[in-house]
């Protein structure tokens, strides 16, 4: 898959996921305004949960796409980015553990989520500042990490 097709498929994926995640938001707002006992219709938490769930799915999609890109190009930068996207997706799953296992302490769960966010952001930082030298020979080329 060449670079232009990859960019085109990424834009289609971004547009499709945006439409999919906005559909429940658009369809839920009229029902939210129908409740008279809730003073703020956005205070119910449904919209925030939809965006949280959508960001988790989107990060898993980006995780898969970046793994495919790493397999094709073998750049460590892309591997770091892929792991970071995977951590953000996993963070969404871990944040819902209290629903399935109420015996988990809230402080432990919050500490785990904070550590996962910090590690993912650190991986993004490493991927940005990491410099890879490209050595081009007449027959082939290879990347050398610095």
BAMIRO-314793 format. One record per residue (C-alpha): residue in one letter; x, y, z. Coordinates in steps of 0.1 Angstrom, whole numbers, plus 5000, padded with zeros to 4 digits. Each point is the difference from the previous one (the first is absolute). Layout:
N
AXYZ/...
! end
This chain:
146
X500050005000/X501650334990/X500050315020/X497250174982/X497649715004/X501049985037/X499150375005/X496849964981/X498949695020/X500950185032/X497850304991/X497149774991/X500549825033/X500150335019/X496850124982/X498249685005/X500949975037/X499050365006/X496649944984/X499549685020/X500950165033/X497950314993/X496849814992/X499149905036/X500850365011/X497650154974/X497349755007/X500350015038/X499750385004/X496350034992/X499249735026/X502250175025/X498050334997/X496849815006/X500849935036/X498650285022/X501649895033/X503650034988/X500950374999/X503049954977/X499549754973/X503749954994/X500549925037/X498849654997/X503449864990/X498849814969/X501750234975/X503349995019/X499949625001/X499349984963/X503050214992/X502149805025/X498949684984/X500550144965/X503550125008/X500949655012/X498849844968/X501750264979/X503349955019/X499749624994/X499550074963/X503050234999/X502049735019/X499249754972/X500850244972/X503350105016/X501049645005/X499449944963/X502150304993/X502849875023/X499949664983/X500450174966/X502750265009/X501749865031/X500650335016/X500250005038/X498250345002/X496949844986/X500349715024/X500150255030/X496950184986/X498249674995/X500749905036/X498750345012/X496849964980/X499549655015/X500550145035/X497450274994/X497649734988/X500849785029/X499550305024/X496450024988/X499449645009/X501750035033/X498050305009/X496949784999/X501349735023/X498150155030/X496749914982/X501049634997/X502049965032/X498750245027/X502549875025/X502950184983/X501050305019/X499450334983/X503450145010/X501849704985/X498050044968/X500750374998/X503749945005/X500049744973/X498350234975/X502450295009/X503049774994/X498649884967/X499450354988/X503550115010/X501749704983/X498050064968/X500950374999/X503649915007/X500049764970/X498550274978/X502850235012/X502749744993/X498649944965/X500150384992/X503550075013/X501649674988/X502250054970/X500649734975/X502850024974/X499249864966/X503049854982/X499449964963/X502149764980/X499949944963/X498249675005/X497950055031/X499550225030/X499949955037/X499150205030/X502450055029/X498750115033/X502050275017/
! end
